[in-house]
Amino acid sequence: MKIIGIALLALLLLIFILTLFSIKVYVSFDNKGVRLSVKYLWLHVFKFDTSEMKKTDKPKEEPEPSVEKPKPEPEPKKPEIEISEIPEVTDEPQPESEPEPEKPAEKQEEPEEDKKSGSSLLDKWNVVKQYLPKVKTALKKLLKLIKIEDLELHLTVGGEDAATAGQNFGKINAVFYSALALICCLFSVKIRKTEIKCDYEHKTFEANGSLLIKARILSILALAVYILINYLKVKSALDSLDKTEFESNSKKEGLT
């Protein structure tokens, strides 16, 4: 028994040590495609390259048009004459049917579920709103453990003329640096170089860059466990709210 206990402790210690190492994701992109490589220690876990996929894809051979033989025209069928029965004519006047009086349209009452849906949704939102501040602060701390390093980006923007090129250049600057500020707020980011150029003579858009994403397995597990625990808390709170609402509605129906 002691040997089994020591072996289990050694295994748990080894698993804990392995979770302290980081998973590294290398990303690079340009106009030809995106290259992605995932490494753990010295092992290549995953590799993906869209530029190689484009090279391997060959144009499909178009099938030769098949010549269809003309089908013989079917012989025209002789028209069949149908004899319909002639209605009998009677001299007696037929009584006219009196129109039925129109019934007043009954007002359709809205079901009680639709009336109560607004209040129940408001109650659910109030329950969820209690957990938002705690979740927000904890997520910020956990996401900061994910590191983005060696961020490098080069963009070249152009237009049909100098005016449109300048407008495109301003729009790209606003979008890119706003997104970069958001990423820096969420994750730990180290920027190597970012550069945006404007081509006033040609209508073009070129982009190339690279980055490295590092995250410890322990940090990823902690983030996943935290999200799962908070999801279960919110779900149990919403289920209890639905249960109490159902019991109150059933009591009201019993009294009526």
Salt bridges, closest charged atoms under 4 A:
ASP30 OD2 - ARG35 NH2 3.11
GLU112 OE1 - LYS116 NZ 3.96
GLU149 OE2 - LYS214 NZ 3.94
ASP150 OD1 - ARG192 NH2 3.76
GLU152 OE2 - HIS154 NE2 2.92
GLU152 OE1 - ARG192 NH1 3.07
GLU160 OE2 - LYS203 NZ 3.59
GLU195 OE1 - HIS154 ND1 2.95
GLU195 OE2 - LYS197 NZ 3.83
ASP199 OD2 - HIS202 ND1 3.27
ASP239 OD2 - LYS235 NZ 3.37
ASP242 OD1 - LYS124 NZ 3.71
